């Protein structure tokens, strides 16, 4: 997948390209892992790892068509 999140990291946040590549890959893998979770575990993730889940949601915001999982933040 061609991620627009790297552009966000480099252009908007000023992260160096080499770090942005790696971070983009890791957040992509994390998003794929979270996408496999059921409702119970998604709610658990938002409760225990709110900051991490916000990062994953931001990744989805920058890559159209991806679930941001915000509906489980209740």
N, C-alpha and C positions, 0 to 999 in steps of 0.2 A: 504494500500500500504506500502511496506517496503522501506522506503526512504534512499537513499544513501547520502542525504544532511546532515543528522545527523553525519555521519562519517566524512564528510568534515568539519563540525563545530567543532567536537571534535579532530580529528586527525590533520587536517591542520591548524585550527585556535586556537586550545587549549581551546575551550569553555568547561565548565563543563557539564557532562552528563545531569544533571537535567535541566539546562537552555537550552541545545541543544534539548532535547525532546520537550519542550514547544515551542521553536522557530520554530522547524521543523513542528510542527502541525499548527502553525499560518501561516507560509509561504505557507504550503500546502492548507489551506483554502483560503488564498488570491489568490493563483494560480487558484483554482477552480472558484472563483468569477470572476476573470479577463477573464478566458476562456469562460465565457458566454457573454462577451461584443461584440458589433458590431464594425466595422471598425472605425467609428467616435469616439467612446469612447476609443478604444485602442490608437488611435493617441492622444487623449486628455490626457490619462494617461501618455504617454511618454513625452508629453510637460509639464504637470504640476507636474508629480511625477517621474522624470527621475531616481533618486536614488532608489526609491522603485521598479520601473520596472526592473532596472538592477539586483536587488536582486532576483526578481521573475525569471528573465532569468537565473540567476546563479543556482537557485533551479532546473529549468528544465535541465540545463546542467548536474546536478548531479543525475538526474532521467530520464533515457533514455525513449524515447517515448513521453515526454511532450513537448508541444509547448513553445518556449522561447519568442514568440511575438516580436522578434527583427525586423521582416519585417514591423512592424507598427511604427518603430522609424524613421520617415522621416519628 
